[in-house]
Amino acid sequence: MAKLGLSLLLILLSIFSLSSTVEPAFSRDSNIARRSRALAYIETACQTTRYPALCVHCLSTYIKPNMTIQSPQQLAQVALSASLYRALYARAYVLKVVRELKTLKRENQVVQDCLEQINDSVDQLSGSIKELRRLGQESVGDDLFWHISNVETWVSTALTDASTCVDELPAGPNMSKLKATIKGKVLNVAEVTSNALALFHKFAARYRAASATKKP
């Protein structure tokens, strides 16, 4: 009986050992398949944007093992989040520059104006993300289109603010390197935001199409 019990124990341990090795492998395969589907969805959707390669690069970093991006709303939400992240990063850098240019009044003022415009972009993008979340709770109707209009207006404004910031940066020996760095960061915000707006338009289009089919 003792030998039989020991044999059963060894068999059970072998089964548990196999289970512990097979299950993670299955889980990894499942995660890889999920990521592949999400990446394929992103690559297809990004073809409609102005900067498709940047779009794929930005959004693919948001794919997590337990996260599946498979709807226009999810994609727009992630794209706006990517824009907000870039805007926050650019704001932190420009704020640092403002502190470094305290002794140069003219340059400092122009960079401060740029900082205010980036702050506006951050506010507009933050509001857009909150508004998009509300869209999932609304039925198709006038109120829904009001929310859609808000997002489109705010994201467009954020895009304009970012572009204007770059246009107004001063030239000169003291600013050439800083201007190039700020321009690179702010243009990145503008490009990512342009992509986000295109993806949001794609999301909003289905509601407009549904509304059009319901009209007599």
C-alpha positions as a Markdown table, in Angstrom:
| # | Residue | x | y | z |
|---|---|---|---|---|
| 1 | Met | 0.0 | 0.0 | 0.0 |
| 2 | Ala | 2.9 | 2.3 | 0.9 |
| 3 | Lys | 4.5 | 1.6 | -2.5 |
| 4 | Leu | 1.1 | 2.2 | -4.3 |
| 5 | Gly | 0.6 | 5.5 | -2.4 |
| 6 | Leu | 4.1 | 6.6 | -3.4 |
| 7 | Ser | 3.5 | 5.7 | -7.0 |
| 8 | Leu | 0.2 | 7.7 | -7.1 |
| 9 | Leu | 2.0 | 10.6 | -5.5 |
| 10 | Leu | 4.7 | 10.5 | -8.1 |
| 11 | Ile | 2.1 | 10.3 | -10.9 |
| 12 | Leu | 0.1 | 13.3 | -9.5 |
| 13 | Leu | 3.3 | 15.3 | -9.2 |
| 14 | Ser | 4.2 | 14.5 | -12.8 |
| 15 | Ile | 0.7 | 15.7 | -13.9 |
| 16 | Phe | 1.0 | 18.9 | -11.9 |
| 17 | Ser | 4.5 | 19.5 | -13.3 |
| 18 | Leu | 3.2 | 19.0 | -16.9 |
| 19 | Ser | 0.3 | 21.3 | -16.2 |
| 20 | Ser | 2.6 | 24.1 | -14.9 |
| 21 | Thr | 4.7 | 23.9 | -18.0 |
| 22 | Val | 1.9 | 23.6 | -20.5 |
| 23 | Glu | -0.3 | 26.3 | -19.2 |
| 24 | Pro | 2.2 | 29.2 | -19.4 |
| 25 | Ala | 3.1 | 28.1 | -22.9 |
| 26 | Phe | -0.5 | 28.2 | -23.9 |
| 27 | Ser | -0.9 | 31.6 | -22.2 |
| 28 | Arg | 2.1 | 32.9 | -24.1 |
| 29 | Asp | 0.7 | 31.6 | -27.4 |
| 30 | Ser | -2.6 | 33.3 | -26.6 |
| 31 | Asn | -0.9 | 36.6 | -25.7 |
| 32 | Ile | 1.1 | 36.5 | -28.9 |
| 33 | Ala | -2.0 | 35.8 | -31.0 |
| 34 | Arg | -3.9 | 38.6 | -29.3 |
| 35 | Arg | -1.0 | 41.0 | -29.8 |
| 36 | Ser | -0.7 | 40.0 | -33.5 |
| 37 | Arg | -4.4 | 40.7 | -34.0 |
| 38 | Ala | -4.2 | 44.1 | -32.2 |
| 39 | Leu | -1.1 | 45.1 | -34.2 |
| 40 | Ala | -2.8 | 44.1 | -37.5 |
| 41 | Tyr | -5.8 | 46.1 | -36.6 |
| 42 | Ile | -3.6 | 49.1 | -35.8 |
| 43 | Glu | -1.6 | 48.8 | -39.0 |
| 44 | Thr | -4.8 | 48.8 | -41.1 |
| 45 | Ala | -6.4 | 51.7 | -39.3 |
| 46 | Cys | -3.2 | 53.8 | -39.4 |
| 47 | Gln | -3.2 | 53.7 | -43.2 |
| 48 | Thr | -5.9 | 56.4 | -43.2 |
| 49 | Thr | -3.8 | 58.8 | -41.1 |
| 50 | Arg | -1.3 | 61.4 | -42.4 |
| 51 | Tyr | 1.7 | 59.8 | -40.6 |
| 52 | Pro | 1.0 | 56.0 | -40.8 |
| 53 | Ala | 4.4 | 54.8 | -39.7 |
| 54 | Leu | 4.4 | 57.1 | -36.6 |
| 55 | Cys | 0.8 | 56.1 | -35.9 |
| 56 | Val | 1.8 | 52.4 | -35.8 |
| 57 | His | 4.9 | 53.1 | -33.8 |
| 58 | Cys | 3.0 | 55.1 | -31.1 |
| 59 | Leu | -0.1 | 52.9 | -30.8 |
| 60 | Ser | 1.7 | 49.5 | -30.8 |
| 61 | Thr | 3.5 | 50.5 | -27.6 |
| 62 | Tyr | 0.1 | 50.5 | -25.9 |
| 63 | Ile | -0.6 | 46.9 | -26.7 |
| 64 | Lys | -0.5 | 44.9 | -23.4 |
| 65 | Pro | -0.7 | 41.1 | -22.8 |
| 66 | Asn | -4.3 | 41.4 | -21.5 |
| 67 | Met | -5.4 | 44.3 | -23.8 |
| 68 | Thr | -7.1 | 43.9 | -27.1 |
| 69 | Ile | -7.6 | 46.9 | -29.4 |
| 70 | Gln | -10.3 | 45.9 | -31.8 |
| 71 | Ser | -12.7 | 48.8 | -32.2 |
| 72 | Pro | -12.6 | 52.4 | -33.6 |
| 73 | Gln | -13.4 | 53.8 | -30.1 |
| 74 | Gln | -10.6 | 51.9 | -28.4 |
| 75 | Leu | -8.2 | 53.0 | -31.1 |
| 76 | Ala | -9.2 | 56.7 | -30.8 |
| 77 | Gln | -8.9 | 56.5 | -27.0 |
| 78 | Val | -5.4 | 55.1 | -27.2 |
| 79 | Ala | -4.4 | 57.6 | -29.9 |
| 80 | Leu | -5.6 | 60.6 | -27.8 |
| 81 | Ser | -3.8 | 59.2 | -24.8 |
| 82 | Ala | -0.6 | 59.0 | -26.9 |
| 83 | Ser | -1.1 | 62.6 | -28.0 |
| 84 | Leu | -1.6 | 63.7 | -24.4 |
| 85 | Tyr | 1.6 | 61.8 | -23.3 |
| 86 | Arg | 3.6 | 63.6 | -26.0 |
| 87 | Ala | 2.1 | 67.0 | -25.0 |
| 88 | Leu | 3.0 | 66.4 | -21.4 |
| 89 | Tyr | 6.5 | 65.4 | -22.3 |
| 90 | Ala | 6.9 | 68.5 | -24.5 |
| 91 | Arg | 5.5 | 70.8 | -21.8 |
| 92 | Ala | 8.0 | 69.5 | -19.3 |
| 93 | Tyr | 10.9 | 70.2 | -21.6 |
| 94 | Val | 9.6 | 73.7 | -22.5 |
| 95 | Leu | 9.1 | 74.5 | -18.9 |
| 96 | Lys | 12.7 | 73.6 | -18.3 |
| 97 | Val | 13.8 | 75.9 | -21.1 |
| 98 | Val | 11.8 | 78.8 | -19.6 |
| 99 | Arg | 13.6 | 78.4 | -16.3 |
| 100 | Glu | 17.0 | 78.4 | -18.2 |
| 101 | Leu | 16.2 | 81.6 | -20.1 |
| 102 | Lys | 15.3 | 83.9 | -17.2 |
| 103 | Thr | 18.1 | 86.3 | -18.1 |
| 104 | Leu | 17.0 | 86.6 | -21.8 |
| 105 | Lys | 13.8 | 88.5 | -21.6 |
| 106 | Arg | 12.7 | 88.5 | -25.2 |
| 107 | Glu | 13.5 | 84.8 | -25.8 |
| 108 | Asn | 12.0 | 83.9 | -22.4 |
| 109 | Gln | 8.8 | 85.6 | -23.2 |
| 110 | Val | 8.3 | 83.9 | -26.6 |
| 111 | Val | 9.1 | 80.5 | -25.1 |
| 112 | Gln | 6.6 | 81.2 | -22.2 |
| 113 | Asp | 4.0 | 82.0 | -24.9 |
| 114 | Cys | 4.8 | 78.6 | -26.5 |
| 115 | Leu | 4.5 | 77.0 | -23.0 |
| 116 | Glu | 1.0 | 78.5 | -22.6 |
| 117 | Gln | 0.0 | 77.1 | -26.0 |
| 118 | Ile | 1.2 | 73.6 | -25.0 |
| 119 | Asn | -0.7 | 74.0 | -21.8 |
| 120 | Asp | -3.8 | 74.7 | -23.9 |
| 121 | Ser | -3.0 | 71.6 | -25.9 |
| 122 | Val | -2.8 | 69.5 | -22.8 |
| 123 | Asp | -6.1 | 70.8 | -21.5 |
| 124 | Gln | -7.8 | 70.3 | -24.9 |
| 125 | Leu | -6.5 | 66.7 | -25.2 |
| 126 | Ser | -7.4 | 65.9 | -21.6 |
| 127 | Gly | -11.0 | 67.1 | -22.2 |
| 128 | Ser | -11.2 | 65.2 | -25.4 |
| 129 | Ile | -10.3 | 61.9 | -23.7 |
| 130 | Lys | -13.0 | 62.5 | -21.0 |
| 131 | Glu | -15.5 | 63.4 | -23.6 |
| 132 | Leu | -14.7 | 60.3 | -25.7 |
| 133 | Arg | -15.3 | 58.1 | -22.6 |
| 134 | Arg | -18.8 | 59.6 | -22.3 |
| 135 | Leu | -19.6 | 58.7 | -25.9 |
| 136 | Gly | -19.7 | 55.0 | -25.0 |
| 137 | Gln | -22.5 | 55.8 | -22.6 |
| 138 | Glu | -24.7 | 57.8 | -25.0 |
| 139 | Ser | -27.2 | 56.7 | -27.5 |
| 140 | Val | -27.2 | 58.0 | -31.1 |
| 141 | Gly | -28.8 | 61.4 | -31.1 |
| 142 | Asp | -28.3 | 65.1 | -30.9 |
| 143 | Asp | -26.5 | 64.9 | -27.6 |
| 144 | Leu | -24.1 | 62.3 | -28.9 |
| 145 | Phe | -23.2 | 64.5 | -31.9 |
| 146 | Trp | -22.6 | 67.4 | -29.5 |
| 147 | His | -20.0 | 65.3 | -27.7 |
| 148 | Ile | -18.5 | 64.3 | -31.0 |
| 149 | Ser | -18.3 | 67.9 | -32.1 |
| 150 | Asn | -16.6 | 68.8 | -28.8 |
| 151 | Val | -13.8 | 66.2 | -29.3 |
| 152 | Glu | -13.2 | 67.3 | -32.9 |
| 153 | Thr | -13.0 | 70.9 | -31.9 |
| 154 | Trp | -10.8 | 70.4 | -28.9 |
| 155 | Val | -8.4 | 68.1 | -30.8 |
| 156 | Ser | -8.2 | 70.5 | -33.7 |
| 157 | Thr | -7.5 | 73.3 | -31.3 |
| 158 | Ala | -4.7 | 71.3 | -29.7 |
| 159 | Leu | -3.2 | 70.7 | -33.1 |
| 160 | Thr | -3.4 | 74.4 | -34.0 |
| 161 | Asp | -1.8 | 75.4 | -30.6 |
| 162 | Ala | 1.1 | 73.0 | -31.1 |
| 163 | Ser | 1.8 | 74.3 | -34.7 |
| 164 | Thr | 1.5 | 78.0 | -33.6 |
| 165 | Cys | 4.0 | 77.4 | -30.8 |
| 166 | Val | 6.7 | 76.3 | -33.3 |
| 167 | Asp | 6.0 | 79.2 | -35.8 |
| 168 | Glu | 6.5 | 81.8 | -33.1 |
| 169 | Leu | 9.8 | 80.6 | -31.7 |
| 170 | Pro | 12.6 | 83.2 | -32.2 |
| 171 | Ala | 15.7 | 82.7 | -34.2 |
| 172 | Gly | 19.2 | 83.7 | -33.3 |
| 173 | Pro | 22.5 | 82.2 | -32.0 |
| 174 | Asn | 21.2 | 81.9 | -28.5 |
| 175 | Met | 18.1 | 79.9 | -29.6 |
| 176 | Ser | 19.2 | 77.9 | -32.6 |
| 177 | Lys | 19.8 | 74.6 | -30.8 |
| 178 | Leu | 16.9 | 75.1 | -28.3 |
| 179 | Lys | 14.5 | 76.1 | -31.1 |
| 180 | Ala | 15.4 | 72.9 | -33.0 |
| 181 | Thr | 14.8 | 70.7 | -30.0 |
| 182 | Ile | 11.6 | 72.4 | -29.0 |
| 183 | Lys | 10.4 | 72.3 | -32.6 |
| 184 | Gly | 11.1 | 68.6 | -32.8 |
| 185 | Lys | 9.2 | 67.8 | -29.6 |
| 186 | Val | 6.2 | 70.1 | -30.5 |
| 187 | Leu | 6.0 | 68.9 | -34.1 |
| 188 | Asn | 5.9 | 65.3 | -32.7 |
| 189 | Val | 2.9 | 66.4 | -30.6 |
| 190 | Ala | 1.3 | 67.9 | -33.7 |
| 191 | Glu | 1.8 | 64.9 | -35.9 |
| 192 | Val | 0.6 | 62.4 | -33.3 |
| 193 | Thr | -2.4 | 64.6 | -32.6 |
| 194 | Ser | -3.2 | 64.8 | -36.4 |
| 195 | Asn | -3.2 | 61.0 | -36.4 |
| 196 | Ala | -5.5 | 60.9 | -33.4 |
| 197 | Leu | -7.9 | 63.3 | -35.0 |
| 198 | Ala | -8.0 | 61.1 | -38.2 |
| 199 | Leu | -8.7 | 58.0 | -36.1 |
| 200 | Phe | -11.4 | 59.8 | -34.1 |
| 201 | His | -13.1 | 60.9 | -37.4 |
| 202 | Lys | -13.2 | 57.3 | -38.4 |
| 203 | Phe | -14.8 | 56.4 | -35.1 |
| 204 | Ala | -17.4 | 59.2 | -35.4 |
| 205 | Ala | -18.2 | 58.3 | -39.0 |
| 206 | Arg | -20.1 | 55.2 | -38.0 |
| 207 | Tyr | -22.5 | 57.2 | -35.8 |
| 208 | Arg | -23.0 | 59.8 | -38.6 |
| 209 | Ala | -23.7 | 56.9 | -41.0 |
| 210 | Ala | -26.2 | 55.3 | -38.6 |
| 211 | Ser | -27.9 | 58.6 | -38.1 |
| 212 | Ala | -28.2 | 59.2 | -41.9 |
| 213 | Thr | -29.8 | 55.8 | -42.5 |
| 214 | Lys | -32.4 | 56.5 | -39.8 |
| 215 | Lys | -33.6 | 59.7 | -41.5 |
| 216 | Pro | -36.7 | 59.4 | -43.6 |
